[in-house]
Amino acid sequence: MAVPKRKQSHSRTNLRRSNNSKLTAPTMAKCKQCGEYNLTHRVCSECGYYDGKEIIKKENA
């Protein structure tokens, strides 16, 4: 079984852990039909359109 020969320094440990904090928020895009923001490459949850075509029929309330 592999065992470290020397204790790993705090600096080196923190460098290894630093990559976990580089998360980014998902990219949002404005819908061309209704102007609401939604995730890219997804059908708009408000109007049901994607790429200028109606994918899901939505009733206006």
C-alpha positions in Angstrom: 0.0 0.0 0.0 1.3 3.4 -1.0 2.2 5.7 2.0 3.4 9.3 1.7 7.0 9.7 2.7 6.5 13.3 4.0 3.6 15.3 5.3 2.0 17.5 2.6 2.3 21.2 3.3 -0.8 23.4 3.9 0.1 25.4 0.8 0.1 22.4 -1.4 -3.1 21.0 0.1 -4.8 24.4 -0.5 -3.6 24.5 -4.1 -5.2 21.1 -4.7 -8.5 22.2 -3.1 -8.6 25.5 -4.9 -10.0 24.0 -8.1 -13.3 23.2 -6.4 -14.2 26.9 -6.1 -14.1 27.6 -9.8 -17.7 26.8 -10.5 -19.6 29.2 -12.7 -23.3 30.0 -13.0 -25.2 28.6 -16.0 -25.4 30.7 -19.1 -28.7 32.4 -19.5 -30.1 33.8 -22.8 -33.1 36.0 -23.6 -35.9 34.3 -25.5 -36.5 35.8 -28.9 -40.3 35.4 -28.6 -41.2 36.6 -25.1 -38.0 38.2 -23.8 -37.7 36.0 -20.7 -34.3 34.6 -19.7 -33.9 30.8 -19.8 -31.0 28.3 -20.1 -29.4 28.1 -23.5 -30.4 25.3 -25.9 -33.6 24.7 -24.0 -37.3 25.3 -24.8 -38.5 28.5 -23.2 -40.6 27.7 -20.1 -42.7 30.8 -20.5 -43.8 30.6 -24.2 -42.8 27.1 -25.3 -40.7 28.3 -28.3 -37.2 27.1 -29.3 -35.3 28.5 -32.3 -38.4 30.4 -33.5 -40.6 27.3 -33.6 -43.4 26.5 -31.2 -42.5 23.2 -29.5 -44.9 23.2 -26.5 -48.4 24.6 -26.8 -48.9 27.1 -24.0 -52.2 28.8 -23.1 -52.2 32.5 -22.3 -53.6 33.0 -18.8 
